[in-house]
C-alpha cells in the first residue's frame, strides 16, 4: 500500500529521464541505419557469370524475373514491385550470378522505376 502511494508520487518524474536519452528516430537523409546481417534487399547480377539460362525466372514464385535483350544477349530483369525477396533466384542460379544485397532503400513513387534493368543490376546499389 505504501509502495503504491510512493510510486504514484514519483511517476511523473520518471518522464524526465526521457529528456536526456538519445531519440529513437533518425534524421533520414543525414543518418541511416547500419546494414542488417541476413537482410534480403535489392538484387545484383554479375553480367559476366550470367549464362542466360533463366532458371531464376522459372523458380520465381511471383514471376518477378523475366528475360530482356541487353548488349546482344538475354539477361534477367527484376520487378521489385512483384518480388517477395524469397532468395530462390540466388539459391537456384547454377553460376551464382544473381545475389540479394543488404541494400534496403527501395522506395519509389512509380511502378516503372521498380523494374531493375540488367544494366542497373550489374552495378552495386548505393545511397
C-alpha positions as CSV (number, residue, x, y, z in Angstrom):
1,X,0.0,0.0,0.0
2,X,2.8,2.4,0.9
3,X,4.8,1.4,-2.1
4,X,1.8,2.1,-4.4
5,X,1.4,5.6,-2.9
6,X,5.2,6.3,-3.4
7,X,5.1,5.0,-7.0
8,X,2.2,7.4,-7.8
9,X,4.0,10.3,-6.3
10,X,7.2,9.7,-8.2
11,X,5.6,8.5,-11.5
12,X,5.6,12.0,-13.2
13,X,9.3,12.3,-12.5
14,X,10.0,9.1,-14.5
15,X,9.2,11.1,-17.6
16,X,12.2,13.3,-17.0
17,X,14.6,10.5,-17.8
18,X,13.5,10.7,-21.5
19,X,14.7,14.2,-21.8
20,X,18.3,13.0,-21.5
21,X,18.1,10.0,-23.8
22,X,19.0,9.9,-27.4
23,X,15.9,9.9,-29.6
24,X,15.0,6.6,-31.3
25,X,14.2,8.3,-34.7
26,X,16.8,9.0,-37.4
27,X,17.2,12.2,-39.3
28,X,16.8,10.2,-42.5
29,X,18.8,11.7,-45.3
30,X,21.6,12.5,-43.0
31,X,21.5,9.4,-40.8
32,X,20.9,5.8,-42.0
33,X,20.6,2.5,-40.1
34,X,23.6,0.2,-40.2
35,X,23.3,-2.8,-42.5
36,X,21.5,-5.7,-41.1
37,X,23.0,-9.1,-41.3
38,X,20.9,-11.6,-43.3
39,X,18.6,-8.9,-44.7
40,X,17.4,-9.6,-48.3
41,X,17.4,-6.4,-50.3
42,X,17.9,-5.4,-53.9
43,X,19.3,-7.8,-56.4
44,X,22.7,-7.7,-58.0
45,X,23.7,-9.5,-61.1
46,X,27.2,-10.4,-62.3
47,X,26.8,-10.0,-66.1
48,X,29.9,-12.0,-66.8
49,X,28.8,-15.0,-64.9
50,X,25.2,-15.0,-66.1
51,X,24.7,-17.8,-68.7
52,X,21.2,-16.7,-69.7
53,X,19.6,-20.0,-68.6
54,X,16.8,-18.2,-66.7
55,X,16.4,-20.8,-64.0
56,X,16.0,-17.7,-61.8
57,X,12.9,-16.8,-63.7
58,X,11.5,-20.3,-63.6
59,X,11.8,-20.7,-59.9
60,X,10.5,-17.2,-59.1
61,X,7.1,-17.7,-57.4
62,X,5.8,-14.2,-58.3
63,X,7.1,-14.1,-61.8
64,X,9.2,-11.0,-61.0
65,X,12.1,-12.0,-63.2
66,X,11.8,-12.1,-67.0
67,X,14.3,-12.0,-69.9
68,X,15.3,-8.9,-71.8
69,X,17.8,-8.1,-74.5
70,X,20.9,-6.3,-73.3
71,X,24.3,-5.9,-75.2
72,X,23.3,-8.6,-77.7
73,X,22.4,-11.2,-75.0
74,X,19.4,-12.1,-72.9
75,X,19.7,-11.1,-69.2
76,X,17.2,-11.2,-66.4
77,X,15.2,-8.1,-65.4
78,X,13.7,-7.9,-61.9
79,X,10.4,-6.2,-61.0
80,X,10.9,-5.3,-57.3
81,X,7.2,-4.5,-57.1
82,X,6.4,-8.2,-57.6
83,X,9.4,-9.7,-55.8
84,X,8.8,-11.2,-52.4
85,X,12.6,-11.4,-51.7
86,X,12.4,-15.2,-51.1
87,X,16.0,-15.7,-52.4
88,X,15.1,-18.7,-54.6
89,X,16.7,-17.0,-57.6
90,X,20.0,-16.8,-55.8
91,X,19.7,-20.3,-54.4
92,X,19.0,-22.0,-57.8
93,X,21.4,-20.0,-60.0
94,X,23.9,-22.5,-61.2
95,X,26.5,-19.8,-62.0
96,X,26.0,-17.8,-58.7
97,X,25.4,-14.8,-60.9
98,X,22.4,-13.3,-59.0
99,X,22.7,-12.2,-55.4
100,X,20.5,-10.3,-53.0
101,X,22.3,-7.5,-51.3
102,X,21.5,-5.9,-48.0
103,X,20.6,-2.6,-49.7
104,X,17.2,-1.6,-48.1
105,X,16.4,1.8,-49.7
106,X,13.8,0.5,-52.2
107,X,11.4,3.4,-52.1
108,X,9.8,4.7,-55.4
109,X,6.8,6.7,-56.4
110,X,6.1,5.0,-59.8
111,X,6.0,1.4,-61.0
112,X,8.4,1.8,-63.8
113,X,11.3,2.7,-61.6
114,X,10.7,-0.5,-59.5
115,X,11.8,-2.6,-62.6
116,X,15.5,-3.0,-62.4
117,X,17.2,-3.4,-65.8
118,X,20.3,-5.7,-66.4
119,X,22.5,-2.6,-66.6
120,X,21.3,-1.4,-63.1
121,X,21.5,-5.0,-61.8
122,X,25.2,-5.1,-62.8
123,X,26.0,-2.1,-60.6
124,X,26.3,-2.1,-56.8
125,X,23.4,-0.2,-55.3
126,X,24.3,2.9,-53.4
127,X,22.8,5.6,-51.2
